[in-house]
Amino acid sequence: MLIKQLTAPEELHDAYLLVRRTFNKTQKQYYSEQGTRNFYELLKEAICICTLFPDAMLFVGLYGGKTLKGVCICRDAHISMLFVDVKFQGKGIGGMLLDEAFERLREQKYKKLTVYAAPNAVEFYRKHGFVVMGRQCCHDGIEYVPMQALL
């Protein structure tokens, strides 16, 4: 397995497709129409930022051979998105992506990592050292639970 920063246009395109496909299969049913539209816009924005400014955010992908299996996108010390292709879920890939984010953010001297976890992902983040920091919220049609982990 290889984890690397995604910067090439074809890598970012593959990441876009993976995130959108996985979101549609695993998260979309929990979102309102507005929330789904807003999620797609946030994804497009992240891809655009990384295309124009490759070092503006942590945008890492995990590859098994030539296959992109998962993606983690962090801006500053906040996870914007963490998605593992449905075919590869339950194999530790999400944890490996989190470990990579932890390591890279520690190198940048960050002390904590935050995430607005999808309600059905709270247990995954708890298992990896995150704690709930507040009640479930809804903003722009997107439901989330604020969480953080110390680095």
ChimeraX attribute file (.defattr): number of C-alpha atoms within 10 A of each C-alpha:
attribute: neighborCount
match mode: 1-to-1
recipient: residues
	/A:1	13
	/A:2	10
	/A:3	17
	/A:4	15
	/A:5	18
	/A:6	25
	/A:7	18
	/A:8	11
	/A:9	12
	/A:10	10
	/A:11	15
	/A:12	22
	/A:13	15
	/A:14	16
	/A:15	24
	/A:16	18
	/A:17	13
	/A:18	20
	/A:19	22
	/A:20	19
	/A:21	16
	/A:22	18
	/A:23	19
	/A:24	12
	/A:25	12
	/A:26	13
	/A:27	16
	/A:28	16
	/A:29	11
	/A:30	15
	/A:31	18
	/A:32	14
	/A:33	13
	/A:34	12
	/A:35	18
	/A:36	20
	/A:37	15
	/A:38	17
	/A:39	20
	/A:40	16
	/A:41	12
	/A:42	14
	/A:43	18
	/A:44	14
	/A:45	12
	/A:46	21
	/A:47	22
	/A:48	13
	/A:49	13
	/A:50	21
	/A:51	17
	/A:52	10
	/A:53	11
	/A:54	16
	/A:55	13
	/A:56	14
	/A:57	18
	/A:58	23
	/A:59	26
	/A:60	23
	/A:61	26
	/A:62	24
	/A:63	16
	/A:64	11
	/A:65	9
	/A:66	9
	/A:67	11
	/A:68	19
	/A:69	23
	/A:70	26
	/A:71	29
	/A:72	25
	/A:73	24
	/A:74	21
	/A:75	13
	/A:76	15
	/A:77	22
	/A:78	19
	/A:79	20
	/A:80	20
	/A:81	20
	/A:82	19
	/A:83	23
	/A:84	24
	/A:85	21
	/A:86	15
	/A:87	9
	/A:88	12
	/A:89	13
	/A:90	10
	/A:91	10
	/A:92	11
	/A:93	20
	/A:94	24
	/A:95	15
	/A:96	16
	/A:97	23
	/A:98	19
	/A:99	13
	/A:100	18
	/A:101	23
	/A:102	20
	/A:103	14
	/A:104	14
	/A:105	20
	/A:106	16
	/A:107	9
	/A:108	11
	/A:109	10
	/A:110	15
	/A:111	12
	/A:112	15
	/A:113	21
	/A:114	20
	/A:115	24
	/A:116	22
	/A:117	23
	/A:118	18
	/A:119	15
	/A:120	12
	/A:121	13
	/A:122	19
	/A:123	12
	/A:124	13
	/A:125	20
	/A:126	14
	/A:127	10
	/A:128	13
	/A:129	12
	/A:130	20
	/A:131	19
	/A:132	18
	/A:133	14
	/A:134	10
	/A:135	10
	/A:136	14
	/A:137	13
	/A:138	12
	/A:139	9
	/A:140	13
	/A:141	17
	/A:142	19
	/A:143	17
	/A:144	20
	/A:145	20
	/A:146	19
	/A:147	21
	/A:148	21
	/A:149	18
	/A:150	13
	/A:151	15
